[in-house]
Amino acid sequence: MPMRVQTVTRNCEIPQAVRDRAEEQVKRLTRFEPRLASAEVIFEEERHLKLAEGVLSVDREEPIVAQGEGGEYRAAVDQMVERLSKILRRRRSQTTDHKGPSLSEVVGPGE
């Protein structure tokens, strides 16, 4: 089932190209966590600073949240996606490190 990505704007106008790029980059995060169910990208503008916030929903887990900011929305989206991917990579390495050795490693081949 493909991941659902929703974009929300708060007190600002976002070009369609920026929305499409944000959706495409967020969908690529499924390579780090295949259980991603949905994502929400929130665009906001404070004074002259552009903000992008990403909220990822993972099945049976707490949502993952990261923010990015910059002079343009493109830079804010890039920073947000980088932070989300870093969180997902760290979580994946933690879960794989805690697993015990596989049966084939314990019992040698041919035994």
C-alpha positions in Angstrom: 0.0 0.0 0.0 1.5 3.4 -1.0 2.2 5.9 1.7 -0.2 8.8 1.9 1.4 12.2 2.0 -0.6 15.3 3.0 0.6 18.9 2.7 -0.8 21.7 4.9 -0.1 25.4 4.7 -0.4 27.9 7.6 -0.7 31.5 6.6 1.3 31.2 3.4 1.2 30.2 -0.3 3.3 27.3 -1.5 4.0 26.8 -5.3 2.8 23.4 -6.6 6.4 22.5 -7.6 7.5 22.8 -3.9 4.6 20.6 -2.8 5.4 18.0 -5.4 9.1 17.9 -4.5 8.3 17.6 -0.7 5.9 14.7 -1.4 8.4 12.9 -3.5 11.2 13.3 -1.0 9.1 12.2 1.9 7.9 9.1 0.0 11.5 8.1 -0.5 11.9 7.8 3.3 10.1 4.4 3.0 13.5 2.9 2.1 14.6 3.5 5.8 11.2 2.4 7.3 8.9 0.3 5.2 6.1 0.5 7.8 5.5 4.2 7.2 1.7 4.6 6.9 1.3 8.3 6.3 3.1 11.6 6.4 2.1 15.2 6.9 4.2 18.2 5.7 3.3 21.5 7.3 4.5 24.7 5.7 4.6 27.9 7.7 6.2 31.4 7.4 7.4 33.4 10.4 8.6 36.9 9.5 11.0 36.2 6.6 11.8 32.6 7.7 10.3 29.6 5.8 9.5 26.6 8.0 8.7 23.0 7.0 7.7 20.4 9.5 7.3 16.7 8.8 5.3 14.2 10.8 5.7 10.6 9.9 3.2 8.0 11.2 4.7 4.5 11.7 2.4 1.5 12.3 2.2 0.7 16.0 4.8 3.4 17.1 4.9 7.0 18.1 5.0 9.6 15.3 8.3 10.9 14.1 8.6 14.7 13.9 11.3 16.9 12.4 11.5 20.5 11.3 13.5 22.5 8.8 13.9 26.2 8.2 15.6 28.4 5.6 15.3 31.4 3.4 13.3 29.4 0.9 10.8 26.5 1.3 13.1 24.3 -0.8 15.9 24.6 1.7 13.5 24.1 4.6 12.2 20.9 3.0 15.7 19.6 2.3 16.7 20.2 5.9 13.5 18.5 7.3 13.9 15.4 5.0 17.6 15.1 6.1 16.6 15.2 9.7 13.8 12.7 9.3 16.1 10.3 7.4 18.8 10.6 10.1 16.2 9.7 12.8 15.0 6.7 10.7 18.5 5.5 10.1 19.4 5.8 13.8 16.2 3.9 14.8 16.8 1.1 12.3 20.4 0.6 13.5 19.3 0.5 17.1 16.7 -2.2 16.3 19.1 -4.4 14.3 21.9 -4.0 16.9 19.7 -5.5 19.6 18.9 -8.7 17.8 20.8 -11.9 18.7 22.8 -13.8 16.2 20.9 -15.8 13.6 20.7 -19.5 13.9 23.0 -20.0 11.0 25.7 -18.0 12.8 25.3 -20.1 16.0 25.2 -23.4 14.3 27.8 -23.7 11.6 27.0 -24.9 8.1 26.5 -28.6 7.7 26.0 -29.3 11.4 
